[in-house]
Amino acid sequence: MMSDTNTSRVPADSSGSSSDNSSSTAERLAQNSVFERFARAGFVVSGIVHLLIGYIAIRIAFGGGGGTADQSGAMAELARKPGGVIVLWVGVVAFVLMGLWRVAEAALGSASEPDADSTKAEAVNRLKAFSVAVVYLAFAFSAFGFARGSGKSSGSQSAGFSARMMQNTAGTIGLIVGGLIVIAIGGYHIYKGASRNFLKDLKGTPGDTVRILGTVGYIAKGLAIAAVGALVILAAGQSRPDRATGLDGALKTLGAQPHGVILLVIAGLGIITYGLYSFVMARYTKM
């Protein structure tokens, strides 16, 4: 799918500046062979999780059983499969290392793009790295729970958290602001897919298949994330914490609309596409 035309590393500038030293430290961390292999394994596990979420969404669309169409539902589904618990334990380690990799980028700067165009761009890149780190560490925590047999539905946890927040005005405002941030994150994913900006994250020259998977996958995931944020705002505005149930609630709300079966199948296929693109990232992401 891709021709890896530039896999060599460019040595960090030895000028002695603190930014050069930071990027060099981040690069050494990312280039550690054990660290990198586990971190890349995290993309594989993430891909499996997204495939299962998409499958559950399509199954719900056709009334083929219960389950929650989010990462907790996918991990619960995985835990029931032969060898699934082993995959979850690998996922715990991999997600932790992916989170640490992004924490290092947030603190020290990117190893793959050590030279920021401006101070503002560098700050934005570090903020994005920190946000992704939080997501991966949350995935690790969730995988740890299901690997031990004590996993909980993320939808019910989200609803419980929203209920506590809605006990006062400040908490409700906080939820609305949080929902707007989530929508903005979803919008960024849509932009990244539509503009094909994700190609900058990859080594080599992507082929057409990779471009299609990335474009469709990022747009689909962005729409799903934005729907979660909109649901949080709606729940806060109506004082209905039971509606703030994350991705599962967003997808089931979509399924309840006119032509909901078609919409839910399309959403499921889009999430599956992102899962397939995750396997591409496992091989070709710059680290």
C-alpha positions as CSV (number, residue, x, y, z in Angstrom):
1,M,0.0,0.0,0.0
2,M,2.9,2.3,0.6
3,S,6.5,2.6,-0.5
4,D,8.8,3.5,2.4
5,T,11.1,5.9,0.7
6,N,12.5,7.7,3.7
7,T,12.9,5.7,6.8
8,S,16.2,7.0,7.9
9,R,16.5,9.3,10.9
10,V,18.0,12.8,10.7
11,P,20.3,13.4,13.6
12,A,19.3,16.2,15.9
13,D,21.1,19.5,15.5
14,S,24.0,19.7,18.0
15,S,23.8,23.4,18.4
16,G,23.2,22.9,22.1
17,S,19.9,24.7,22.3
18,S,17.3,23.5,24.8
19,S,14.7,22.8,22.0
20,D,17.2,20.7,20.1
21,N,18.1,18.8,23.3
22,S,14.4,18.2,24.0
23,S,13.6,16.9,20.5
24,S,16.7,14.7,20.7
25,T,15.5,13.2,24.0
26,A,12.1,12.6,22.5
27,E,13.6,11.0,19.4
28,R,15.8,8.7,21.5
29,L,12.7,7.6,23.5
30,A,10.7,6.9,20.3
31,Q,13.6,5.1,18.7
32,N,14.0,2.6,21.5
33,S,13.1,-0.7,19.8
34,V,11.1,-2.3,22.6
35,F,9.2,1.0,23.3
36,E,8.5,1.5,19.6
37,R,7.2,-2.1,19.0
38,F,4.8,-1.9,21.9
39,A,3.7,1.6,21.0
40,R,3.0,0.4,17.4
41,A,1.1,-2.6,18.8
42,G,-1.2,0.0,20.4
43,F,-2.3,1.1,17.0
44,V,-3.1,-2.6,16.2
45,V,-5.2,-3.0,19.4
46,S,-6.9,0.4,18.7
47,G,-7.7,-0.9,15.2
48,I,-9.3,-4.1,16.6
49,V,-11.3,-2.0,19.1
50,H,-12.6,0.3,16.3
51,L,-13.5,-2.7,14.1
52,L,-15.5,-4.2,17.0
53,I,-17.2,-0.8,17.7
54,G,-18.3,-0.6,14.0
55,Y,-19.4,-4.3,14.1
56,I,-21.5,-3.7,17.2
57,A,-23.1,-0.5,15.6
58,I,-24.1,-2.5,12.5
59,R,-25.4,-5.4,14.6
60,I,-27.5,-2.9,16.7
61,A,-28.8,-1.4,13.4
62,F,-30.2,-4.7,12.4
63,G,-31.5,-5.6,15.9
64,G,-28.9,-8.4,16.2
65,G,-28.3,-8.3,19.9
66,G,-27.3,-5.9,22.6
67,G,-23.9,-4.5,23.5
68,T,-22.6,-1.0,23.8
69,A,-21.1,0.6,20.6
70,D,-18.1,2.2,22.3
71,Q,-14.6,1.2,23.5
72,S,-15.9,-0.5,26.6
73,G,-18.4,-2.5,24.6
74,A,-15.7,-3.5,22.1
75,M,-13.3,-4.5,24.9
76,A,-16.1,-6.5,26.6
77,E,-16.7,-8.2,23.3
78,L,-13.0,-8.9,22.9
79,A,-12.7,-10.3,26.4
80,R,-15.2,-13.0,25.5
81,K,-13.3,-14.2,22.4
82,P,-10.6,-16.9,22.6
83,G,-7.3,-15.2,23.4
84,G,-9.1,-11.9,23.9
85,V,-7.8,-11.4,27.4
86,I,-4.2,-11.8,26.2
87,V,-4.8,-9.2,23.5
88,L,-6.3,-6.9,26.2
89,W,-3.2,-7.3,28.4
90,V,-1.0,-6.5,25.4
91,G,-3.2,-3.5,24.8
92,V,-2.7,-2.3,28.4
93,V,1.1,-2.2,27.9
94,A,0.8,-0.8,24.4
95,F,-1.6,2.0,25.3
96,V,0.5,3.0,28.3
97,L,3.6,3.3,26.1
98,M,1.6,5.2,23.5
99,G,0.4,7.5,26.2
100,L,4.0,8.0,27.5
101,W,5.2,8.6,24.0
102,R,2.7,11.4,23.6
103,V,3.5,12.8,27.1
104,A,7.1,13.0,26.0
105,E,6.1,14.8,22.9
106,A,4.0,17.2,24.9
107,A,6.9,17.9,27.3
108,L,9.8,17.7,25.0
109,G,8.5,18.3,21.5
110,S,7.9,16.0,18.6
111,A,10.6,13.6,17.5
112,S,9.3,13.4,13.9
113,E,8.8,17.1,13.5
114,P,11.4,18.7,15.8
115,D,11.4,22.1,14.1
116,A,8.2,23.9,14.7
117,D,7.3,26.8,12.3
118,S,6.5,29.1,15.2
119,T,6.1,29.2,19.0
120,K,2.4,29.1,18.5
121,A,2.5,26.0,16.3
122,E,4.8,24.3,18.8
123,A,2.3,25.1,21.6
124,V,-0.6,23.7,19.6
125,N,1.4,20.5,18.7
126,R,2.2,19.9,22.3
127,L,-1.4,20.5,23.4
128,K,-2.6,18.0,20.8
129,A,0.1,15.5,22.0
130,F,-1.1,15.9,25.6
131,S,-4.8,15.4,24.6
132,V,-3.9,12.2,22.7
133,A,-1.9,11.0,25.7
134,V,-5.0,11.4,27.9
135,V,-7.0,9.3,25.4
136,Y,-4.5,6.5,25.2
137,L,-4.0,6.4,29.0
138,A,-7.8,6.2,29.4
139,F,-7.8,3.3,26.9
140,A,-5.1,1.6,28.9
141,F,-7.2,2.0,32.1
142,S,-10.3,0.6,30.4
143,A,-8.4,-2.3,28.9
144,F,-6.9,-3.1,32.3
145,G,-10.4,-3.3,33.8
146,F,-11.7,-5.7,31.2
147,A,-8.5,-7.8,31.2
148,R,-9.0,-8.3,35.0
149,G,-12.7,-9.0,34.5
150,S,-13.9,-5.9,36.2
151,G,-14.5,-3.6,33.3
152,K,-17.4,-1.1,33.4
153,S,-19.5,0.5,30.7
154,S,-18.0,3.9,29.7
155,G,-21.6,5.1,28.9
156,S,-22.9,4.5,32.4
157,Q,-19.7,6.1,33.8
158,S,-20.2,9.1,31.6
159,A,-23.9,9.4,32.6
160,G,-22.9,9.2,36.3
161,F,-20.2,11.9,35.9
162,S,-22.7,14.1,34.1
163,A,-25.3,13.7,36.9
164,R,-22.8,14.8,39.5
165,M,-21.8,17.8,37.3
166,M,-25.4,18.8,36.8
167,Q,-25.9,19.2,40.6
168,N,-24.9,22.9,40.3
169,T,-24.9,25.6,37.7
170,A,-21.1,25.8,37.4
171,G,-21.0,22.0,36.7
172,T,-23.6,22.3,34.0
173,I,-21.7,25.2,32.4
174,G,-18.6,23.0,32.6
175,L,-20.4,20.2,30.8
176,I,-21.5,22.6,28.0
177,V,-17.9,23.9,27.6
178,G,-16.6,20.3,27.6
179,G,-19.2,19.4,24.9
180,L,-18.0,22.3,22.8
181,I,-14.4,21.2,23.2
182,V,-15.4,17.6,22.1
183,I,-17.2,19.0,19.1
184,A,-14.0,21.0,18.2
185,I,-11.9,17.8,18.5
186,G,-14.4,16.1,16.2
187,G,-14.2,19.0,13.8
188,Y,-10.4,18.7,13.8
189,H,-10.6,15.0,12.8
190,I,-13.0,15.9,10.0
191,Y,-10.6,18.6,8.8
192,K,-7.6,16.3,9.1
193,G,-9.4,13.7,6.9
194,A,-10.9,16.1,4.3
195,S,-7.6,18.0,3.9
196,R,-5.5,14.7,4.0
197,N,-3.3,16.4,6.6
198,F,-2.9,12.9,8.2
199,L,-0.4,12.0,5.4
200,K,2.2,14.2,7.2
201,D,2.1,11.6,10.1
202,L,3.2,8.8,7.8
203,K,6.6,7.6,6.5
204,G,7.1,7.1,2.7
205,T,4.7,7.8,-0.1
206,P,1.1,6.6,0.6
207,G,-0.9,4.8,-2.1
208,D,-4.5,5.4,-3.0
209,T,-5.8,2.8,-0.7
210,V,-4.1,4.5,2.3
211,R,-5.4,7.9,1.3
212,I,-9.0,6.6,1.0
213,L,-8.9,4.7,4.3
214,G,-7.4,7.8,6.1
215,T,-9.8,10.3,4.5
216,V,-13.0,8.2,5.2
217,G,-11.8,7.0,8.6
218,Y,-10.9,10.4,10.0
219,I,-14.1,12.0,8.7
220,A,-16.2,9.2,10.1
221,K,-14.5,9.3,13.5
222,G,-14.7,13.1,13.6
223,L,-18.5,13.0,13.0
224,A,-18.9,10.4,15.7
225,I,-16.8,12.5,18.2
226,A,-18.8,15.7,17.3
227,A,-22.1,13.8,17.9
228,V,-20.8,12.8,21.4
229,G,-20.1,16.5,22.2
230,A,-23.5,17.5,20.9
231,L,-25.2,14.9,23.0
232,V,-23.4,16.2,26.1
233,I,-24.6,19.7,25.4
234,L,-28.1,18.5,24.8
235,A,-28.1,16.5,28.0
236,A,-26.8,19.5,30.0
237,G,-29.4,21.8,28.5
238,Q,-32.2,19.5,29.3
239,S,-30.8,18.4,32.7
240,R,-30.9,14.8,31.4
241,P,-27.6,13.1,32.4
242,D,-29.0,9.8,31.2
243,R,-28.5,11.1,27.6
244,A,-24.8,11.8,28.1
245,T,-23.7,8.2,27.4
246,G,-20.8,8.8,25.1
247,L,-20.4,7.2,21.7
248,D,-22.9,4.4,22.4
249,G,-25.6,7.0,23.2
250,A,-24.7,9.0,20.1
251,L,-24.9,6.0,17.8
252,K,-28.1,4.7,19.3
253,T,-29.6,8.2,19.0
254,L,-28.6,8.2,15.4
255,G,-30.2,4.8,14.9
256,A,-33.5,6.2,16.3
257,Q,-33.8,8.8,13.6
258,P,-35.7,8.4,10.3
259,H,-33.7,6.1,8.1
260,G,-31.7,5.3,11.3
261,V,-30.8,1.8,10.1
262,I,-29.0,3.2,7.1
263,L,-27.4,6.0,9.0
264,L,-26.1,3.6,11.7
265,V,-24.7,1.2,9.2
266,I,-22.9,4.0,7.4
267,A,-21.5,5.2,10.8
268,G,-20.4,1.6,11.6
269,L,-18.7,1.2,8.3
270,G,-16.9,4.5,8.8
271,I,-15.6,3.5,12.2
272,I,-14.5,0.2,10.7
273,T,-12.6,2.1,8.1
274,Y,-10.8,4.1,10.8
275,G,-10.0,0.7,12.4
276,L,-8.4,-0.5,9.1
277,Y,-6.4,2.8,8.9
278,S,-5.1,2.2,12.4
279,F,-3.3,-0.9,11.1
280,V,-1.7,1.4,8.5
281,M,-0.6,3.7,11.3
282,A,0.9,0.7,13.2
283,R,3.3,0.2,10.3
284,Y,4.0,3.7,8.9
285,T,3.5,6.3,11.6
286,K,6.5,8.5,12.2
287,M,8.0,8.0,15.7
